[in-house]
Amino acid sequence: MTTYYADSPVKISAADAPGQPDHTPELDTLYRSFEKELLVPLWTEIGDLMPAQPTASAVPHVWRWRDGLLPLARQAGQLVPVGRGGERRAIALANPGLGGAPYATPTLWAAIQYLEPRETAPEHRHTQNAFRFVVEGEGVWTVVNGDPIAMRRGDFLPQAGWNWHGHHNVSDSPMAWLDGLDIPFQHYANTGFFEPGPEEVSSTDTPARSRSERLWAHPGLLPAAQAQAQPSTPIGAYRWEYTDAALRDQLGLEAEGHPGVVEPGHAAVRFANPTTGGDVLPTIRAEFHRLRQGTQTATRQEVGSAVWQVFEGRGTVTAGHREWTVDRGDLFVVPSWVPLTIGAGTELDLFRFCDTPIFERLHLYRDRVGETSA
């Protein structure tokens, strides 16, 4: 039995189930009074509010890079200007389970951003934490608080909220990259602020190394004058050559019989804040994974959601009841508590970002490896 009254914004759904009172005129009157006073009895909603395990609103989904995202971004590059108002030529992934909202998951926003040759995206700042990850190309510098930072294939460029930033393409070729932000989380929490800045970026320099890298990006070393803990990483770019070397060394040590990999044939690194050893951003964790050809991961479930992008190689992904073959550039989403297994058809490199830091801080994080509950 479900009661719906047109004059009330509150709807009580009372299913005929064990533990529910028998439907009577008196009970109907009581429920109508509840709705009038904007009250909802727990006994009619407990199955939805307190499920036995997480029931994700988002669904597993894959977006194709070569045959979908990139061609559409190129078309947008010809038709849509970059400037004040729209701010960015960014095309968001809309999870089909979220009712048309421009969100990859309930907490994570992911988009392909595209910049034409000699084009500038104006400066602005926002409280949302963000990053850029480059699957292919180079020629764009992102300028964060006046510090120009080169963007190249394989680079991961985190940026904490409320920092001025803009982008300029100094090359004769267009460039696309992945943007990730915590927009849905901050939108739900009503914490977001945005402020436009200058039309042009504050520096058009193109140094090989940014100031942040020169100060902070030395393995195991912190500048003594600024070594205090910071909530987000001060490093503007984590370069591909170091990520690649770390993954290669992990698999090399495994071949020599030393521990250090996640599981056989599966190396992974986490991008870290050098001042704390923790995550690069307060709400986002970022990792890079490499699987040897023929490797299959153990099935894993986690509280919280993740977005993955194939950097190189080909493989298969099983997320819940969905299975796909994925290739370079493809993006896929794994919602909360959905079982995930990845198999490598070739050596497979994958970038991953997730909302785990939120749930770890709230002591709500759980995971399960091997045996799953669907």
C-alpha positions in Angstrom: 0.0 0.0 0.0 1.3 3.4 -1.0 -0.2 6.7 0.1 0.2 9.8 -2.1 -1.5 13.1 -1.4 -1.2 15.8 -4.0 -1.2 18.6 -1.5 1.9 17.3 0.4 5.6 17.4 -0.6 6.2 14.3 1.6 5.2 10.9 0.3 4.9 7.9 2.6 5.4 4.6 0.8 4.1 1.8 3.1 4.6 -1.5 1.4 2.6 -4.6 2.3 5.5 -6.4 4.1 6.1 -8.3 7.3 6.1 -5.9 10.3 3.8 -3.4 8.6 0.4 -2.6 10.3 -2.8 -3.7 8.6 -4.2 -1.0 6.3 -7.3 0.6 7.9 -9.1 4.0 7.4 -7.6 5.1 10.7 -4.1 4.3 9.6 -4.7 6.1 6.3 -5.8 9.2 8.3 -2.7 8.9 10.4 -0.4 8.8 7.4 -2.2 11.8 5.8 -1.6 13.7 9.0 2.1 12.7 9.0 2.4 14.0 5.4 0.6 17.3 6.2 3.1 17.9 9.0 6.1 16.8 6.9 6.7 13.7 8.9 7.7 10.2 7.7 7.5 7.1 9.9 10.6 5.0 10.0 8.7 1.7 9.8 7.6 2.5 6.2 11.1 3.4 4.9 13.6 1.4 6.9 14.4 -1.0 4.0 15.5 1.9 1.8 17.2 4.0 4.5 19.1 1.1 6.1 19.8 -1.6 3.5 21.7 -4.7 4.4 24.5 -3.4 2.2 25.1 -0.4 0.0 22.7 -0.1 -2.9 24.4 2.3 -5.4 22.3 4.8 -7.3 25.0 5.0 -10.0 25.6 2.1 -12.3 28.7 0.6 -13.9 29.3 2.3 -17.3 32.0 2.7 -19.9 32.7 5.7 -22.1 34.8 5.2 -25.3 37.7 7.5 -25.9 38.6 7.1 -29.6 35.0 6.5 -31.0 33.1 8.8 -28.7 34.7 11.3 -26.3 37.6 12.5 -28.5 35.6 13.0 -31.8 32.9 14.8 -29.9 35.4 17.0 -28.1 36.9 17.9 -31.5 33.5 18.9 -32.9 32.9 21.0 -29.8 36.3 22.7 -30.4 35.0 23.9 -33.8 31.7 25.1 -32.5 32.0 26.2 -28.9 34.2 29.1 -27.9 36.2 29.2 -24.6 35.8 32.3 -22.5 34.0 34.0 -19.8 30.6 32.5 -19.0 31.2 28.9 -20.1 34.7 29.1 -18.8 35.9 25.7 -20.0 35.2 23.5 -23.0 34.7 20.5 -20.7 32.3 17.6 -21.5 31.2 15.7 -18.4 30.4 12.0 -18.0 26.8 11.6 -17.0 26.2 8.3 -15.2 23.0 6.7 -16.6 21.8 5.8 -13.1 21.8 9.4 -11.8 18.8 10.8 -13.7 20.7 13.0 -16.2 22.9 14.8 -13.7 26.4 15.6 -15.1 28.1 13.3 -12.6 30.2 10.2 -13.1 29.2 9.1 -9.5 27.3 10.7 -6.7 30.6 12.3 -5.4 32.9 12.5 -8.5 32.8 14.6 -11.6 34.8 13.5 -14.6 35.1 15.3 -18.0 37.2 15.6 -21.1 38.5 19.1 -21.6 39.6 20.3 -25.0 41.8 23.3 -26.0 42.4 24.4 -29.5 45.8 25.6 -30.7 46.9 29.0 -29.3 43.7 29.1 -27.2 43.4 30.3 -23.6 41.0 29.2 -20.9 40.5 32.2 -18.5 41.6 32.1 -14.9 39.1 31.4 -12.1 39.0 29.6 -8.8 36.6 27.4 -6.9 36.4 25.5 -3.7 36.1 22.2 -5.5 39.2 20.1 -5.5 40.4 19.2 -8.9 43.1 17.5 -11.0 44.1 17.0 -14.7 45.4 13.7 -16.1 46.8 13.6 -19.6 46.2 10.5 -21.8 47.8 11.9 -24.9 49.4 15.1 -26.3 51.3 18.1 -25.0 51.5 21.8 -25.6 49.2 23.1 -22.8 50.5 24.8 -19.7 48.2 25.1 -16.7 49.0 28.2 -14.6 48.2 27.8 -10.9 48.6 30.9 -8.8 51.0 32.3 -11.4 53.1 29.1 -11.7 53.1 27.7 -15.2 53.1 23.9 -15.3 53.6 21.8 -18.4 51.0 19.1 -19.2 52.3 16.0 -21.1 51.2 12.5 -21.7 51.0 10.5 -18.5 51.3 13.5 -16.2 49.0 13.8 -13.1 48.4 17.5 -12.1 46.4 17.9 -8.8 45.0 21.2 -7.7 43.4 21.9 -4.3 40.3 24.1 -4.1 40.4 27.9 -4.1 43.6 28.3 -6.2 43.6 30.6 -9.2 44.1 28.6 -12.4 43.9 29.0 -16.2 45.3 27.1 -19.2 47.0 28.2 -22.4 47.9 26.1 -25.5 51.2 27.3 -27.0 51.3 24.6 -29.7 49.8 24.3 -33.2 47.8 21.2 -32.2 44.7 20.8 -30.0 44.9 18.9 -26.7 42.5 16.9 -24.6 42.8 15.7 -21.1 40.7 14.2 -18.2 39.4 16.6 -15.5 38.4 15.1 -12.2 36.7 17.1 -9.4 34.6 16.6 -6.3 31.8 18.8 -7.7 28.9 16.4 -6.8 30.0 16.0 -3.2 30.3 19.8 -2.7 27.1 20.4 -4.5 25.2 18.0 -2.2 26.9 19.5 0.8 26.2 23.1 -0.3 29.8 24.1 0.2 30.8 25.4 -3.2 32.1 28.9 -4.1 33.3 30.2 -7.5 35.1 33.4 -8.5 36.1 34.5 -12.0 39.6 35.9 -12.5 41.4 37.6 -15.4 40.5 36.9 -19.0 44.2 35.9 -19.7 46.4 33.6 -17.6 48.8 35.4 -15.3 51.9 34.0 -16.9 52.5 32.9 -20.5 55.9 31.4 -19.7 56.6 27.8 -20.7 59.2 26.4 -18.3 60.2 22.8 -18.5 59.8 22.6 -14.7 57.4 24.6 -12.6 58.3 26.4 -9.4 56.3 23.8 -7.3 58.3 21.0 -8.9 61.6 22.7 -8.3 60.7 23.2 -4.6 58.9 20.0 -3.7 59.4 17.2 -6.2 62.6 15.7 -4.9 62.1 12.1 -3.6 62.3 12.0 0.2 63.3 15.6 0.6 61.2 18.6 1.8 62.2 22.2 1.9 63.1 22.8 5.5 61.6 26.3 5.6 58.2 24.9 4.5 58.1 21.4 5.8 55.0 21.7 7.9 52.0 19.6 7.0 49.6 20.9 4.3 46.1 19.6 3.7 46.8 19.1 -0.1 49.9 18.4 -2.0 52.1 21.4 -3.0 53.4 19.5 -6.0 51.8 20.8 -9.2 52.7 17.9 -11.4 53.6 14.2 -10.9 55.5 13.3 -14.0 55.0 10.2 -16.1 58.6 9.2 -16.1 58.6 8.7 -12.3 55.3 6.9 -12.3 56.4 4.6 -15.0 59.7 3.9 -13.3 58.0 3.1 -10.0 55.7 0.6 -11.6 58.5 -1.0 -13.6 60.6 -1.3 -10.5 57.8 -3.0 -8.5 57.3 -5.6 -11.2 61.0 -6.1 -11.5 61.4 -6.7 -7.8 58.5 -9.2 -7.9 60.3 -11.1 -10.7 63.3 -11.3 -8.4 61.2 -12.8 -5.6 60.8 -9.6 -3.4 57.4 -8.4 -2.1 55.9 -5.1 -2.9 53.1 -5.6 -5.5 49.4 -5.5 -4.8 49.0 -9.1 -6.0 50.9 -11.3 -8.5 51.5 -9.3 -11.7 49.7 -6.2 -10.4 51.8 -3.2 -9.4 50.2 0.1 -8.2 51.3 3.5 -6.9 49.4 6.1 -5.0 50.1 9.8 -5.6 50.9 11.3 -2.2 51.1 14.6 -0.5 54.8 14.8 0.5 54.1 16.9 3.6 51.8 14.2 5.2 52.3 11.0 3.2 48.5 11.0 2.7 46.3 11.6 -0.3 47.1 14.4 -2.6 43.6 16.0 -2.1 41.3 15.9 0.9 38.4 14.3 -1.0 40.1 12.5 -3.8 42.6 9.6 -4.0 44.6 9.0 -7.2 46.5 5.9 -8.2 48.2 4.3 -11.2 48.0 0.5 -11.8 50.0 -1.8 -14.1 49.0 -5.4 -14.8 51.3 -7.8 -16.6 49.8 -9.4 -19.7 47.5 -12.3 -18.7 47.1 -11.1 -15.2 43.6 -11.0 -13.6 42.9 -9.2 -10.4 41.1 -10.6 -7.5 37.5 -9.5 -7.3 37.2 -6.5 -5.0 34.3 -4.5 -3.5 34.7 -1.1 -1.8 32.6 1.5 -0.1 32.8 4.6 -2.3 33.0 5.0 -6.0 35.9 5.2 -8.5 36.6 6.3 -12.1 39.2 4.5 -14.1 40.9 5.5 -17.4 43.0 3.1 -19.6 46.3 4.8 -20.2 47.8 2.1 -22.4 47.0 -1.5 -23.4 43.8 -3.6 -23.7 41.9 -5.6 -21.2 38.5 -6.8 -19.8 36.6 -5.2 -17.0 33.8 -7.0 -15.1 31.8 -4.6 -12.8 28.9 -6.2 -11.2 26.9 -7.9 -14.0 28.5 -5.8 -16.7 31.6 -6.8 -18.7 33.5 -4.8 -21.3 36.7 -4.9 -23.4 38.5 -1.6 -22.8 41.3 0.1 -24.8 43.5 3.2 -24.6 41.6 6.2 -23.3 38.4 4.4 -22.4 36.8 5.5 -19.0 34.7 3.3 -16.8 32.9 3.9 -13.5 32.6 1.5 -10.6 29.9 2.5 -8.0 30.0 1.8 -4.3 30.2 -1.9 -3.3 30.0 -3.1 -6.9 32.4 -6.1 -7.4 35.2 -5.3 -9.8 37.6 -7.6 -11.7 40.1 -6.5 -14.3 42.0 -8.8 -16.7 44.9 -7.7 -18.8 44.9 -8.8 -22.5 48.2 -7.0 -23.0 50.3 -5.2 -20.4 47.6 -2.8 -19.1 48.2 0.6 -17.5 45.3 2.3 -15.7 44.8 5.6 -13.9 42.2 5.6 -11.1 40.7 8.2 -8.9 38.1 7.7 -6.1 36.4 9.2 -3.1 37.9 6.9 -0.5 39.5 9.8 1.6 36.0 11.0 2.5 34.8 7.7 3.8 38.0 6.9 5.6 37.8 10.2 7.6 34.2 9.3 8.5 35.2 5.8 9.5 32.7 4.4 6.9 35.1 2.7 4.5 35.0 -1.0 4.0 36.3 -3.4 1.4 36.1 -7.0 0.6 38.5 -9.0 -1.6 37.7 -12.4 -3.1 34.3 -13.5 -1.9 31.7 -11.0 -3.0 28.2 -10.0 -2.0 26.1 -8.8 -4.9 
